[in-house]
Structure formats: C-alpha cells, structure tokens
Amino acid sequence: MNVSVIGTGDIGSQLARSIAVAQHSLTMANSRGPETLDRLAAELLARAATTADAVVDADVIVLSIPFAKMPSLAEDLTRAPASAVIVDMSNYYALAGVVDGLEHDDPSSAWVSEQIGRPVIKAWNTIFSRSLALKREAPGTPERLALPVAGDDVVAKATVMQLVEDTGFDAVDAGSLADSWRMQPGTPAYCTDLDAAALRAALARADRSRMAVDAAAEIAAVYRPGTGIDMVNGVEIYRNITA
Ligand SMILES: NC(=O)c1ccc[n+]([C@@H]2O[C@H](COP(=O)([O-])OP(=O)(O)OC[C@H]3O[C@@H](n4cnc5c(N)ncnc54)[C@H](OP(=O)(O)O)[C@@H]3O)[C@@H](O)[C@H]2O)c1
C-alpha cells in the first residue's frame, strides 16, 4: 500500500518508522519541505515530498500535524485520489489551540473532516509516541496492546484497522466518527495502554460529562514546560485520573 504521513514530528516520525517496518511504500511530508527529511527518508527507504506531492498517489494519508493546523491541509488534499483513505490522529485540547465553538467533548475528528472537506478515520491518537515506539508486538502476543479506530466508511475503517495491526497493535472497532469522543483526551481509552478486552470496556464506560475536567487534569499532571509531556509516567497518571 502507498502510505503518506503528513507531519513527521514526535509521533508522525515514529508512525512512519512503524509503517516502513511493515513494508508499506512510505512517503513523508512536513511543513519545512522535503529537503529537511532527507536523513529520515534515507533511513526508512522512503520518499520525502511536499504535502501537495505526497497526497497525489496515496492509498492512505495519515494526518499527524497539530489539531489547529488541520485547515491548512484542505487545498493540498484536493489533489488526493477520491479513493484515498484519510486518517486523523490529532487531539483537541487546550495546548493544541482552542477553536471557537468547538467543545472538548465534541467529536474533534468531525471538525477535522469538515475543515479538510473529506471523510476521515480516527486512529493512533490514543497512544503516546513512546508507547508506539516501544510497545509494538507481533499479532497473537498475549496482552498485546490495542488501539481504537473510528469512522463511518466500513471499508476505509477496515483498511486502517489492518494498518494499525501492521504497526504492532490489535485494532478495536470504536464505532462511527460521532462515537469517537470515546477515544479523546479525558476518557479511559486515551493513552492508557490497554489490551483489546480492557480497551473495549474503557470505550464503553467513557463518561462525556467528565472528560473535559479529566483532560485538563491529565495535562496539568504530565505537561512540563520546556520538556513537554512526561510519557514515562503518563500512562499510569492517565489511568488513575480516568479510573
Ligand atoms: N506526541 C504524541 O505522543 C501524540 C500522541 C497521539 C496523538 N498525537 C497527535 O499527533 C499530532 C502530531 O503531534 P506531535 O507531537 O508529533 O507534534 P509535533 O512534534 O509538533 O510535530 C508536528 C509535525 O507537523 C508538521 N506540520 C505542522 N503543520 C504542518 C502543515 N501545515 N503541513 C505539513 N506538516 C505540518 C510539522 O512540520 P515540521 O517538522 O516541518 O515543523 C511537524 O513535523 C497532533 O495532532 C497530536 O495531538 C501526538
């Protein structure tokens, strides 16, 4: 499959690595231009491109840029094939930039879809980059971690679920895009490194009325100005807050 990863920062670069390891044909783009990706592209045997070029012949396009920057991709995405599956792995929370009129418990991927003018599948947003790098396992490994995947098109969702499996995690169907608030910051499924059975239970017990408060508590507990998110202790902290 031709997979394009747009955004190669903390988590996008790690996802790109996992996709390359899974032997998919990989193209990467960032905001500064392909020449800044030469070293990573050589290491991963991948192609570096502008965003506009990266989407042209992609089967799957993963958007791994900050939430508030998503509207800036709308024009380039008009060049993507109609059949391309677009994946949103962003999260909406205060540090990512507040959008007027968008509440924390709204399905944020629906807003992304509106902004870019394309349907999206939501995936890989519920795992810290550290866990994505260190905790991938082969299929069938006992207690293999699982990631939720949400979206409205069943064929596109199945494609992304297979890619999630390829990157080392069980894929759990988390329902439609409207249901995807259950996998956003402040819910028990978010960045808590669960296996498939525990993840299904976590999605089911998500409580919309407390997720804004819990998300704020999560960030207050793990964010360190200057060094960013404490991902070493973050999983345990998030589990405790959303217990
Ligand atoms: N970090 C995590 O553990 C984690 C976990 C789950 C989900 N996420 C989500 O994943 C997304 C990326 O997070 P991150 O931590 O990797 O952020 P990051 O380290 O700040 O990286 C952001 C990347 O997006 C690129 N970018 C920004 N605007 C762009 C544009 N208009 N066109 C093309 N590329 C653009 C940047 O390009 P340059 O490199 O040129 O600056 C950079 O490569 C966010 O939505 C975040 O909520 C992150």
Ligand as a Chemical Component Dictionary entry (heavy atoms), coordinates in Angstrom:
data_LIG
# 
_chem_comp.id                   LIG 
_chem_comp.type                 NON-POLYMER 
_chem_comp.pdbx_formal_charge   0 
_chem_comp.three_letter_code    LIG 
# 
loop_
_chem_comp_atom.comp_id 
_chem_comp_atom.atom_id 
_chem_comp_atom.alt_atom_id 
_chem_comp_atom.type_symbol 
_chem_comp_atom.charge 
_chem_comp_atom.model_Cartn_x 
_chem_comp_atom.model_Cartn_y 
_chem_comp_atom.model_Cartn_z 
_chem_comp_atom.pdbx_ordinal 
LIG N1  N1  N 0  3.179  13.149 20.510 1  
LIG C1  C1  C 0  2.335  12.188 20.872 2  
LIG O1  O1  O 0  2.668  11.298 21.689 3  
LIG C2  C2  C 0  0.949  12.128 20.252 4  
LIG C3  C3  C 0  0.119  11.049 20.599 5  
LIG C4  C4  C 0  -1.120 10.917 19.968 6  
LIG C5  C5  C 0  -1.538 11.866 19.051 7  
LIG N2  N2  N 1  -0.731 12.940 18.778 8  
LIG C6  C6  C 0  -1.217 13.932 17.808 9  
LIG O2  O2  O 0  -0.403 13.838 16.642 10 
LIG C7  C7  C 0  -0.250 15.135 16.051 11 
LIG C8  C8  C 0  1.241  15.441 15.939 12 
LIG O3  O3  O 0  1.773  15.518 17.264 13 
LIG P1  P1  P 0  3.342  15.643 17.517 14 
LIG O4  O4  O 0  3.511  15.525 18.983 15 
LIG O5  O5  O -1 4.081  14.721 16.629 16 
LIG O6  O6  O 0  3.600  17.158 17.063 17 
LIG P2  P2  P 0  4.993  17.835 16.646 18 
LIG O7  O7  O 0  6.139  17.106 17.239 19 
LIG O8  O8  O 0  4.827  19.273 16.942 20 
LIG O9  O9  O 0  5.061  17.613 15.056 21 
LIG C9  C9  C 0  4.144  18.252 14.208 22 
LIG C10 C10 C 0  4.509  17.933 12.771 23 
LIG O10 O10 O 0  3.530  18.519 11.926 24 
LIG C11 C11 C 0  4.191  19.193 10.859 25 
LIG N3  N3  N 0  3.299  20.232 10.357 26 
LIG C12 C12 C 0  2.729  21.258 11.039 27 
LIG N4  N4  N 0  1.941  21.973 10.212 28 
LIG C13 C13 C 0  2.009  21.372 9.007  29 
LIG C14 C14 C 0  1.429  21.639 7.741  30 
LIG N5  N5  N 0  0.580  22.665 7.561  31 
LIG N6  N6  N 0  1.741  20.824 6.702  32 
LIG C15 C15 C 0  2.584  19.779 6.860  33 
LIG N7  N7  N 0  3.152  19.464 8.043  34 
LIG C16 C16 C 0  2.879  20.265 9.098  35 
LIG C17 C17 C 0  5.464  19.732 11.481 36 
LIG O11 O11 O 0  6.379  20.048 10.464 37 
LIG P3  P3  P 0  7.910  20.481 10.782 38 
LIG O12 O12 O 0  8.625  19.230 11.233 39 
LIG O13 O13 O 0  8.411  20.968 9.475  40 
LIG O14 O14 O 0  7.823  21.529 11.852 41 
LIG C18 C18 C 0  5.856  18.521 12.334 42 
LIG O15 O15 O 0  6.545  17.580 11.542 43 
LIG C19 C19 C 0  -1.001 16.128 16.938 44 
LIG O16 O16 O 0  -2.274 16.364 16.395 45 
LIG C20 C20 C 0  -1.123 15.386 18.277 46 
LIG O17 O17 O 0  -2.281 15.753 19.005 47 
LIG C21 C21 C 0  0.507  13.086 19.356 48 
# 
loop_
_chem_comp_bond.comp_id 
_chem_comp_bond.atom_id_1 
_chem_comp_bond.atom_id_2 
_chem_comp_bond.value_order 
_chem_comp_bond.pdbx_ordinal 
LIG N1  C1  SING 1  
LIG C1  O1  DOUB 2  
LIG C1  C2  SING 3  
LIG C2  C3  SING 4  
LIG C2  C21 DOUB 5  
LIG C3  C4  DOUB 6  
LIG C4  C5  SING 7  
LIG C5  N2  DOUB 8  
LIG N2  C6  SING 9  
LIG N2  C21 SING 10 
LIG C6  O2  SING 11 
LIG C6  C20 SING 12 
LIG O2  C7  SING 13 
LIG C7  C8  SING 14 
LIG C7  C19 SING 15 
LIG C8  O3  SING 16 
LIG O3  P1  SING 17 
LIG P1  O4  DOUB 18 
LIG P1  O5  SING 19 
LIG P1  O6  SING 20 
LIG O6  P2  SING 21 
LIG P2  O7  DOUB 22 
LIG P2  O8  SING 23 
LIG P2  O9  SING 24 
LIG O9  C9  SING 25 
LIG C9  C10 SING 26 
LIG C10 O10 SING 27 
LIG C10 C18 SING 28 
LIG O10 C11 SING 29 
LIG C11 N3  SING 30 
LIG C11 C17 SING 31 
LIG N3  C12 SING 32 
LIG N3  C16 SING 33 
LIG C12 N4  DOUB 34 
LIG N4  C13 SING 35 
LIG C13 C14 SING 36 
LIG C13 C16 DOUB 37 
LIG C14 N5  SING 38 
LIG C14 N6  DOUB 39 
LIG N6  C15 SING 40 
LIG C15 N7  DOUB 41 
LIG N7  C16 SING 42 
LIG C17 O11 SING 43 
LIG C17 C18 SING 44 
LIG O11 P3  SING 45 
LIG P3  O12 DOUB 46 
LIG P3  O13 SING 47 
LIG P3  O14 SING 48 
LIG C18 O15 SING 49 
LIG C19 O16 SING 50 
LIG C19 C20 SING 51 
LIG C20 O17 SING 52 
# 
